[in-house]
Amino acid sequence: MTTHQEDPRSRAEALLSSIRRWQAGAVTREDVVLELTRVPLERGAVMLDVLTGLLGQVELAKVTTGEHAQEDTESWRNELMASRARNWNYPDGAGLLVCPSVLILTDGKRGVVLRASGTTALPGSTSASIMLLCQTIVMAQHAVDAQELKKLQDQRIASTSTSLSEIEIIR
């Protein structure tokens, strides 16, 4: 049986279309996040194509930070601290931060901030920091998940041991 692999470029175009529809008010942000996070971890090339497409739109539209220039450090800190993250694997590494009011997509060299009102390019140094933050959040989540799994396994072993010790011996 042959499995059909979707063309990365067409997948990227579908994601770009979804982002455009969100920014036009036609779909919800949650719909876009769901579509982005459905891209398999080994398909980072798709995310790189999305990033390239978004940066091409920013250059063509000459979007500036305008209305967002007054955001202060504290509001950004709060935004980043409340974020969730997703990473796509090397060699086509990319990271996505899902913050309360923005989405941030980066490959560590380039990046964009996505809002319902438009797209803003990130400087390279900020993109690198955002990629590191994505990786840190994902690693921390894996560590927490591993600790929780270990606790659950220990609880199960303890409850099984207790249950087994209460079974009467058949003589």
PAZA-236221 format. One line per field, with one value per residue: z, x, y of N, C-alpha, C in turn. Coordinates in pm, 1 decimal. Example, Ala and Ser with C-alpha at 12.3 -4.5 7.8 and 13.67 -1.06 7.14 Angstrom:
# PAZA-236221
n.w <- c(780.0:708.0)
n.u <- c(1319.0:1285.0)
n.v <- c(-569.0:-225.0)
ca.w <- c(780.0:714.0)
ca.u <- c(1230.0:1367.0)
ca.v <- c(-450.0:-106.0)
c.w <- c(780.0:787.0)
c.u <- c(1320.0:1290.0)
c.v <- c(-330.0:3.0)
# end
This chain:
# PAZA-236221
n.w <- c(0.0:-86.7:57.6:45.7:18.8:104.2:-92.7:19.8:-50.5:-140.0:93.1:254.7:117.5:168.2:444.4:455.3:327.7:516.1:730.0:613.4:583.6:854.5:931.4:782.3:909.4:861.1:959.9:1278.6:1516.8:1662.9:1483.1:1297.5:1458.1:1519.6:1262.7:1203.2:1406.1:1337.1:1147.9:1090.3:1307.3:1170.3:936.7:898.9:682.8:560.8:737.3:711.2:449.8:486.2:653.8:479.2:284.1:438.5:508.8:256.5:199.3:392.4:308.9:57.9:132.2:289.0:570.4:880.9:1224.5:1340.2:1487.2:1691.5:1809.7:2054.0:2247.7:2559.6:2745.9:2962.2:2889.1:2671.6:2799.7:2964.5:2765.0:2640.4:2857.0:2899.0:2693.6:2466.8:2308.4:2003.5:1825.6:1522.5:1377.2:1324.7:1005.4:916.4:1099.1:1297.1:1491.7:1687.1:1869.1:2062.8:2176.9:2411.3:2258.1:2015.0:1744.5:1697.6:1463.0:1378.2:1244.2:1368.9:1244.6:1091.4:1141.4:1228.2:1361.6:1411.0:1393.5:1427.7:1296.3:1115.6:985.2:1116.4:1064.8:1235.9:1384.6:1316.4:1550.7:1747.8:1649.4:1683.6:1963.3:2017.3:1899.1:2068.0:2303.8:2232.2:2206.6:2470.4:2615.1:2506.3:2579.8:2859.6:2895.9:2809.9:3010.6:3236.8:3160.1:3158.7:3429.3:3542.3:3422.2:3538.6:3807.3:3787.1:3705.2:3929.4:4120.2:4018.2:4039.5:4317.5:4394.8:4274.2:4406.0:4664.6:4621.3:4532.0:4760.0:4923.7:4834.2:4907.1:4978.1:4785.2:4909.6)
n.u <- c(83.9:63.8:154.9:25.2:206.4:167.5:240.2:488.4:492.3:229.2:92.9:198.6:98.6:-173.5:-175.9:-86.5:-301.7:-500.0:-405.2:-426.6:-705.5:-781.3:-672.0:-835.0:-1067.6:-1229.3:-1194.8:-1130.4:-872.6:-798.6:-856.6:-652.1:-424.5:-467.7:-444.3:-175.3:-38.0:-92.8:85.8:322.5:602.9:835.9:812.2:919.3:1000.8:770.4:684.9:894.0:852.2:606.0:685.3:861.2:674.7:510.5:692.7:743.7:497.9:496.1:708.2:610.1:376.9:482.4:457.1:459.4:563.7:401.8:104.4:168.3:397.5:403.8:390.7:490.7:776.3:694.1:434.6:501.6:660.9:470.1:306.1:479.6:539.8:302.3:276.6:238.8:424.6:566.8:783.9:955.7:1143.4:1503.8:1649.5:1509.5:1436.5:1197.5:1002.2:710.5:536.5:256.2:90.0:-111.8:-230.5:-97.2:66.6:377.9:615.7:914.5:1243.6:1475.5:1650.3:1496.8:1179.3:828.5:562.6:236.8:-72.6:-425.6:-464.0:-255.3:80.1:406.6:750.4:1025.8:1335.3:1655.7:1809.6:1615.2:1457.2:1624.1:1631.6:1361.6:1332.7:1496.7:1350.6:1115.3:1220.2:1306.4:1064.8:930.8:1108.6:1092.0:822.4:823.5:984.1:823.6:602.9:727.4:792.4:535.6:433.8:602.0:523.8:257.2:302.9:439.3:235.2:52.8:196.4:225.4:-44.8:-114.4:56.0:-43.2:-304.0:-250.1:-129.8:-342.2:-484.6:-601.5:-415.9:-436.7:-501.0)
n.v <- c(-118.1:214.2:520.0:844.3:1131.9:1460.2:1744.8:1963.1:2237.8:2290.3:2238.9:2438.5:2660.6:2625.7:2668.4:2934.4:3054.7:3004.5:3159.1:3413.0:3421.9:3422.7:3669.9:3829.6:3799.0:3579.2:3319.3:3160.4:3235.2:3012.4:2809.8:2848.5:2801.4:2531.9:2417.8:2482.7:2342.9:2085.3:2010.8:1769.7:1689.8:1622.5:1759.8:2016.1:2169.8:2257.6:2454.1:2633.9:2716.7:2844.1:3053.5:3189.6:3268.1:3437.9:3638.7:3739.5:3856.4:4056.1:4217.7:4299.5:4432.1:4624.5:4642.7:4801.5:4846.2:5033.6:5070.3:4899.7:4984.8:5108.6:4917.5:4792.4:4663.6:4506.8:4417.1:4254.1:4066.5:3944.3:3839.4:3653.4:3484.8:3357.0:3183.3:2901.2:2640.3:2505.0:2294.6:2221.9:1961.0:1942.3:1885.1:2102.1:2307.9:2480.6:2710.3:2770.8:3005.1:3027.1:3272.5:3466.7:3681.2:3696.5:3517.1:3367.8:3292.6:3130.9:3059.4:3075.9:3243.7:3409.9:3565.9:3608.7:3807.0:3732.8:3879.3:3938.0:4170.0:4191.4:4121.1:4124.1:4158.8:4007.3:4111.8:3954.8:3887.9:3882.0:3679.4:3457.3:3445.3:3395.1:3144.3:2992.5:3023.4:2885.5:2623.5:2582.6:2593.9:2371.2:2162.9:2186.3:2122.3:1856.8:1748.7:1792.9:1638.3:1386.2:1362.1:1362.5:1131.3:941.3:970.7:884.1:619.3:523.3:552.7:370.4:131.3:125.0:110.0:-127.6:-302.5:-280.7:-374.1:-635.9:-738.2:-761.3:-972.5:-1285.7:-1578.7:-1873.0:-2183.8)
ca.w <- c(0.0:-98.1:130.2:-29.8:90.9:51.2:-134.9:121.9:-100.5:-140.2:234.9:299.2:57.7:242.4:573.9:428.2:299.9:643.9:804.9:548.3:618.1:993.8:935.2:718.3:995.8:809.4:1046.5:1411.4:1546.7:1706.9:1361.2:1241.3:1548.9:1499.4:1133.8:1213.9:1494.4:1274.3:1061.1:1164.2:1355.0:1070.8:816.0:921.9:554.4:537.7:819.4:650.9:334.0:539.7:700.1:358.9:226.2:524.5:495.3:124.6:211.3:473.0:223.9:-44.5:193.9:365.9:701.9:985.6:1357.8:1365.1:1601.5:1797.5:1855.1:2191.1:2342.4:2650.8:2778.1:3055.5:2817.5:2594.0:2894.5:3000.6:2645.7:2621.2:2971.0:2890.8:2563.3:2443.4:2200.2:1918.9:1745.2:1415.7:1389.7:1239.3:957.2:879.5:1228.1:1309.2:1619.4:1692.3:2000.6:2063.1:2289.8:2427.4:2153.0:1890.4:1709.0:1651.6:1387.1:1351.8:1215.0:1440.5:1171.2:1047.1:1217.6:1211.6:1462.2:1343.1:1466.2:1343.3:1218.1:1017.4:1007.8:1137.4:1062.3:1353.1:1356.0:1330.2:1688.5:1820.6:1598.2:1750.6:2102.7:2016.4:1872.2:2192.6:2396.3:2187.3:2242.5:2615.9:2659.0:2467.1:2665.6:2993.8:2892.9:2804.7:3143.4:3323.9:3117.8:3204.7:3575.1:3567.7:3383.3:3643.1:3925.7:3759.6:3705.7:4069.8:4185.3:3970.2:4102.0:4459.4:4410.6:4235.7:4516.0:4774.2:4581.4:4529.9:4896.1:4990.0:4779.7:4993.1:4916.4:4763.4:4968.6)
ca.u <- c(0.0:142.4:98.9:35.0:268.9:124.3:346.7:511.0:456.3:83.4:53.4:235.0:0.9:-299.9:-157.3:-84.4:-440.0:-570.6:-360.1:-489.7:-848.5:-790.6:-645.7:-949.7:-1182.8:-1314.1:-1179.1:-1080.4:-730.8:-785.2:-852.8:-516.7:-332.7:-490.0:-385.1:-28.8:14.9:-113.8:200.1:407.6:731.8:941.4:779.8:957.4:1013.2:642.3:683.5:989.0:783.1:506.0:760.6:905.8:555.8:468.2:789.8:720.6:380.2:533.5:788.2:524.0:281.1:559.3:394.5:548.2:514.9:302.0:15.3:221.8:524.8:393.8:387.8:603.8:846.9:614.0:326.7:563.5:702.6:348.1:264.0:569.7:530.9:175.4:270.9:262.2:523.0:579.6:906.4:970.4:1276.6:1618.4:1726.4:1420.8:1385.4:1113.4:933.8:587.0:486.7:115.3:74.0:-253.1:-287.8:-21.2:137.3:512.6:676.3:1055.1:1336.2:1597.5:1717.3:1389.4:1058.5:715.8:457.7:107.6:-187.8:-544.9:-453.9:-147.9:203.8:523.5:876.4:1112.4:1479.1:1724.7:1848.6:1493.4:1416.2:1706.8:1585.2:1229.9:1354.4:1548.3:1237.8:1031.1:1287.4:1307.0:928.3:902.2:1188.6:1034.6:696.7:857.9:1032.8:706.1:526.9:800.6:775.5:396.9:422.1:670.3:436.0:143.5:351.1:466.0:104.9:-6.0:272.0:189.0:-182.1:-113.3:120.9:-139.0:-413.2:-201.4:-101.5:-469.9:-544.3:-571.9:-344.8:-517.3:-430.5)
ca.v <- c(0.0:336.5:633.8:968.5:1242.7:1588.4:1833.1:2066.7:2371.7:2306.5:2245.9:2573.1:2753.3:2610.6:2734.8:3078.9:3092.5:3002.8:3277.9:3529.0:3420.4:3467.2:3814.0:3894.6:3776.9:3471.1:3201.6:3196.1:3214.5:2874.0:2728.1:2862.2:2731.3:2389.1:2379.3:2490.9:2238.6:1954.2:1979.7:1675.6:1741.2:1600.3:1836.4:2155.8:2240.2:2324.1:2575.5:2727.3:2773.9:2937.8:3170.6:3261.5:3331.1:3549.0:3747.6:3797.6:3942.4:4172.6:4305.9:4357.7:4523.1:4722.7:4655.5:4853.0:4815.8:5138.0:5066.8:4814.5:5039.8:5155.9:4806.8:4800.5:4540.7:4426.5:4348.5:4146.8:3962.2:3871.9:3765.2:3539.7:3394.1:3284.5:3117.0:2759.2:2632.8:2386.6:2295.1:2124.0:1902.9:1963.4:1999.0:2212.0:2351.5:2600.0:2716.3:2848.3:3044.1:3063.2:3363.1:3504.3:3766.1:3687.8:3394.2:3401.8:3183.0:3161.0:2949.4:3111.0:3351.5:3498.4:3540.4:3700.2:3814.1:3731.2:3931.5:3944.3:4293.3:4188.5:4048.3:4207.6:4084.2:4019.4:4118.0:3827.4:3857.7:3846.7:3548.3:3356.8:3436.0:3332.7:3001.7:2936.0:3017.5:2772.8:2498.7:2572.2:2561.4:2233.1:2074.7:2192.0:2048.1:1714.4:1711.7:1787.1:1520.8:1268.1:1355.2:1323.0:991.5:864.5:972.1:795.9:481.7:489.7:536.2:245.0:22.5:123.2:61.3:-268.4:-374.4:-284.0:-462.8:-772.6:-783.7:-786.4:-1095.1:-1400.6:-1691.4:-1990.9:-2298.2)
c.w <- c(0.0:-21.1:50.2:59.3:25.5:18.0:-30.9:75.5:-99.7:2.5:289.7:244.0:130.4:378.8:557.4:401.4:429.7:728.5:746.4:583.0:762.3:1001.1:867.0:799.8:954.9:890.5:1180.3:1423.4:1586.6:1588.3:1299.9:1327.4:1529.4:1368.6:1140.2:1295.9:1441.2:1179.5:1140.7:1196.1:1252.4:942.0:835.6:794.6:521.2:613.3:764.8:527.7:378.2:582.8:581.9:294.3:307.2:512.7:359.8:125.9:288.5:387.2:118.8:14.0:269.4:500.6:800.4:1120.1:1403.2:1493.8:1718.3:1857.8:2002.0:2294.4:2430.0:2681.7:2867.2:2983.8:2732.8:2684.0:2933.3:2885.7:2628.4:2734.4:2966.8:2762.4:2573.0:2323.2:2126.5:1838.7:1636.3:1410.5:1285.3:1126.6:918.6:1004.8:1221.5:1445.5:1610.1:1837.6:1983.5:2191.7:2301.3:2314.4:2020.6:1869.2:1657.9:1587.2:1353.4:1310.6:1284.6:1373.0:1127.7:1133.3:1190.2:1335.2:1384.7:1438.8:1372.3:1251.3:1115.4:1064.3:1019.2:1137.3:1190.8:1308.5:1380.6:1473.1:1772.5:1776.8:1665.2:1895.1:2111.7:1990.4:1997.4:2296.4:2359.9:2232.2:2393.2:2668.3:2627.3:2555.3:2807.2:2999.6:2889.0:2941.3:3241.4:3290.0:3167.8:3355.4:3610.7:3534.1:3489.8:3769.2:3906.5:3761.4:3849.4:4145.7:4145.0:4033.3:4248.3:4479.3:4373.1:4347.2:4632.7:4741.7:4584.0:4670.0:4972.0:4939.2:4868.4:4913.5:4901.5:4818.3:4928.3)
c.u <- c(88.4:74.3:123.4:95.3:225.8:246.5:364.5:469.0:305.1:30.4:83.0:137.0:-133.0:-290.7:-154.9:-224.9:-521.0:-533.6:-423.4:-638.1:-869.7:-774.1:-756.5:-1078.1:-1273.3:-1305.0:-1123.1:-930.6:-706.8:-780.6:-712.7:-415.5:-345.9:-426.5:-231.6:27.1:-10.6:-0.1:294.1:545.9:843.5:917.7:808.5:971.5:883.9:639.8:781.2:928.2:676.9:575.3:807.8:788.8:508.8:563.4:777.4:601.5:413.2:612.3:701.5:429.8:350.0:493.3:498.7:487.4:412.8:224.7:72.2:350.9:521.6:389.5:511.3:661.3:763.7:501.6:382.5:606.4:581.0:298.7:347.8:559.5:403.0:165.1:285.6:355.3:515.9:707.3:896.4:1117.2:1377.2:1611.5:1639.7:1353.7:1305.0:1046.8:811.6:555.2:341.8:92.5:-74.0:-310.1:-212.5:28.8:273.1:572.7:819.4:1130.7:1470.0:1676.8:1617.3:1268.0:951.2:626.6:327.6:0.1:-307.1:-535.5:-341.7:-25.5:319.4:647.6:954.4:1257.3:1543.5:1760.1:1728.1:1444.8:1494.5:1661.1:1450.4:1243.0:1404.2:1437.1:1144.2:1091.6:1286.0:1169.5:895.8:980.3:1131.6:904.6:723.2:905.9:916.3:623.7:594.6:786.7:634.6:375.8:485.1:584.7:318.2:184.6:377.2:335.8:41.4:63.8:233.9:48.2:-191.4:-51.8:25.3:-250.6:-368.6:-175.7:-229.7:-538.9:-502.1:-504.3:-441.2:-438.8:-492.7)
c.v <- c(124.6:447.9:759.9:1076.7:1372.9:1673.8:1944.2:2206.6:2392.7:2312.7:2384.6:2676.2:2746.4:2680.1:2886.8:3130.9:3099.3:3124.9:3403.1:3537.8:3465.1:3618.6:3894.0:3875.0:3662.3:3341.6:3247.2:3170.1:3070.0:2778.0:2730.0:2786.3:2580.7:2341.5:2380.8:2375.0:2098.2:1916.7:1889.5:1734.0:1726.6:1678.9:1985.5:2236.2:2314.4:2456.9:2679.8:2793.1:2874.3:3066.9:3254.8:3335.6:3451.2:3667.0:3815.0:3891.8:4069.4:4270.3:4374.5:4462.2:4636.7:4751.4:4706.4:4820.1:4918.1:5129.9:4988.6:4870.5:5082.4:5043.2:4812.7:4662.2:4449.9:4351.3:4234.5:4032.2:3877.9:3785.9:3638.8:3437.9:3309.7:3202.0:2965.5:2751.5:2500.4:2402.5:2190.0:2086.2:1950.3:1860.9:2119.5:2266.3:2480.3:2595.1:2805.9:2877.5:3086.1:3142.4:3402.1:3590.3:3762.5:3545.3:3438.3:3277.1:3222.3:3035.2:2975.0:3221.0:3457.5:3468.9:3643.9:3693.3:3825.3:3780.8:3925.4:4065.3:4293.7:4112.2:4145.9:4119.1:4109.9:4037.0:3980.6:3791.7:3818.4:3709.1:3436.7:3336.9:3366.3:3182.7:2931.4:2923.2:2901.7:2640.2:2476.1:2532.0:2415.8:2136.1:2070.9:2111.6:1898.3:1666.5:1698.8:1663.3:1392.8:1251.2:1309.1:1176.1:902.0:857.9:878.0:648.9:435.4:467.7:403.9:125.2:10.2:68.0:-85.7:-351.1:-387.8:-381.5:-608.3:-825.3:-815.5:-913.1:-1211.9:-1510.7:-1808.4:-2109.1:-2426.0)
# end
